[in-house]
Amino acid sequence: MSLELVRLDHDVPVDPDMNEMSLKPGDQERLAQLFSELEFKGLMPETPLQQSEPVREIRIEQGFPNEFKGAAGLYSISGMGSCLYDGKRAWTSFDDKEALNILSGPSAEIIIHDAKEAIVRAGMNGMAVKAGFFDVMLAAYCIDAANNSVSLETLASSRLDRTVPSIKDFLGSGKNARHPGLVPDDEKASFLARARKRTF
């Protein structure tokens, strides 16, 4: 039986179209995303997608403004830091309370991925949340409830055709992973600002 399964059938009619058999460029974004998910770090440099679009220099300021008015994207990674980006400049903070304080401003309209987590953290720190929110994760769920992959990286790729560097890409994984506390602040600030800018 197994011999029957592996035997090639030479009598199958095939009408080859040489144009369809020609080598075509691959989907570099999908390949890079797959390599990232499977942690094929050694193969990543072979994909020219490291940045699908040039990232302009971002003016990064340390510390959040005391009072913020208007719309801005907030990107926060617990234990690493936060970035607030208004389309022109980025503010970074490694102090969780300072970053969450932006949520108490009634004139702020915050675009965030997973507002629930930020609201819970603010409440645990005794902060009243008064800012308006647009929760990207909730919106993605409302658009396609059957899709269980609502990470910021996946949403940016599928909805914006942009590649957002993941925390795993930045810190590494396994025995070579870096602890966020040991990464220099300027390096963390740059990562947070680039990730926020590419999704805003």
C-alpha positions in Angstrom: 0.0 0.0 0.0 2.7 2.5 0.9 4.5 1.8 -2.3 1.3 2.7 -4.2 1.1 6.0 -2.3 4.7 7.2 -3.2 4.8 6.0 -6.8 4.7 8.9 -9.3 2.0 8.6 -11.9 3.6 9.5 -15.2 0.3 9.3 -17.1 -1.3 12.4 -15.5 -2.2 14.9 -18.2 -0.3 18.2 -17.7 -0.6 21.2 -19.9 2.2 23.4 -18.6 2.0 27.1 -19.1 5.6 28.4 -19.0 4.5 31.9 -17.9 2.8 30.4 -14.8 6.0 28.5 -14.0 8.3 31.5 -14.1 9.8 32.7 -10.9 7.9 35.5 -9.4 8.8 37.8 -6.5 7.6 36.5 -3.2 5.4 38.2 -0.7 8.2 39.7 1.5 5.9 41.1 4.2 4.1 37.7 4.7 7.5 35.9 4.7 9.0 38.3 7.2 5.9 37.9 9.4 6.1 34.1 9.2 9.9 34.2 10.0 9.2 36.4 13.0 6.4 34.1 14.3 8.5 31.0 13.8 11.6 32.8 15.3 13.8 32.2 12.2 16.0 35.1 13.2 18.9 33.9 11.1 16.9 34.1 8.0 15.4 37.5 8.7 18.3 39.5 7.2 17.6 37.8 3.9 14.2 39.4 3.6 14.4 43.0 2.4 11.4 44.0 4.5 13.1 45.1 7.6 11.4 48.4 6.9 8.8 48.5 4.1 8.8 52.3 4.1 11.4 54.7 5.1 10.9 55.9 8.7 11.5 59.6 9.0 13.3 60.9 12.0 11.0 61.4 14.9 11.5 64.1 17.4 11.6 62.2 20.7 11.2 64.0 24.0 11.8 62.2 27.3 8.8 62.5 29.7 5.1 63.0 28.9 3.5 66.5 28.8 1.8 67.5 32.0 -1.4 68.3 30.2 -2.2 67.0 26.7 -5.0 68.3 24.4 -6.0 66.7 21.2 -5.6 63.2 19.6 -2.5 61.0 20.0 -1.6 57.4 19.9 -0.5 55.7 23.1 1.8 52.7 22.8 2.5 51.1 26.2 4.4 47.9 27.0 4.1 47.0 30.7 7.5 46.8 32.3 9.3 48.6 29.4 7.7 52.0 28.8 5.2 54.1 26.9 5.2 56.4 23.9 2.7 59.1 23.1 2.7 60.2 19.5 0.6 63.1 18.0 1.8 62.8 14.4 4.6 65.3 14.8 6.6 64.3 17.9 6.9 61.5 20.3 7.1 61.6 24.1 8.5 58.6 25.9 8.3 57.6 29.5 9.6 54.7 31.5 7.5 55.7 34.5 4.2 53.8 34.4 2.4 56.4 36.6 3.6 59.3 34.4 2.4 57.5 31.3 -1.0 56.5 32.7 -1.5 60.1 34.0 -2.1 61.2 30.3 -5.4 59.2 30.6 -6.7 61.6 33.3 -6.8 64.6 30.9 -10.4 65.3 29.8 -9.1 67.1 26.6 -7.1 64.1 25.4 -8.4 61.7 22.7 -6.2 58.6 23.0 -5.8 55.9 20.3 -4.6 52.8 22.0 -4.4 49.1 21.5 -6.1 47.3 24.5 -7.6 50.3 26.4 -9.0 47.9 29.1 -5.5 47.0 30.2 -4.5 50.7 30.5 -7.7 51.6 32.3 -7.2 48.8 34.8 -3.6 49.8 35.4 -4.7 53.5 35.9 -7.4 52.4 38.4 -4.8 50.3 40.3 -2.8 53.5 40.6 -5.7 55.5 41.9 -6.2 57.5 38.7 -9.5 58.7 37.4 -9.7 58.1 33.6 -11.3 61.1 31.8 -9.7 61.0 28.4 -11.6 59.8 25.4 -10.5 56.5 23.8 -10.4 54.7 20.5 -9.5 51.1 21.2 -7.9 49.6 18.2 -8.2 46.1 19.5 -11.9 46.4 20.3 -12.5 48.0 16.8 -10.7 45.1 15.2 -12.8 42.6 17.1 -16.0 44.5 16.0 -14.9 44.4 12.4 -14.1 40.7 12.4 -15.1 38.8 15.6 -14.0 35.5 14.1 -10.4 36.6 13.8 -8.7 35.8 17.1 -5.4 37.5 16.1 -5.7 41.1 17.2 -2.1 41.9 18.2 -1.0 45.3 17.1 1.6 43.8 14.8 -1.0 41.6 13.0 -3.4 44.4 12.7 -0.8 46.8 11.3 0.2 44.2 8.8 -3.3 43.2 7.7 -5.0 46.6 7.8 -2.3 49.1 7.1 0.2 47.1 5.1 2.9 48.1 7.6 5.3 46.1 9.6 5.5 47.0 13.2 8.5 45.7 15.1 7.3 43.3 17.9 8.7 43.3 21.4 10.0 39.9 20.7 12.0 41.2 17.7 13.4 44.0 19.9 14.3 42.1 23.0 14.9 38.7 21.4 13.7 35.4 22.8 14.9 32.3 24.6 18.3 32.4 26.2 19.4 35.4 24.1 16.5 37.6 25.2 17.5 40.9 26.8 15.7 42.1 30.0 13.9 45.4 29.4 15.6 46.9 32.5 19.1 46.3 30.9 18.3 47.9 27.6 19.5 51.6 27.4 16.7 54.1 27.7 17.5 55.8 24.4 17.2 52.5 22.6 13.9 51.7 24.3 12.6 55.2 23.5 13.6 54.8 19.8 11.8 51.4 19.6 8.6 52.7 21.3 8.5 55.8 19.1 9.1 53.9 15.8 6.4 51.3 16.7 3.9 54.0 17.6 4.6 56.1 14.6 4.0 53.2 12.2 0.6 52.6 13.6 -0.7 56.1 13.9 
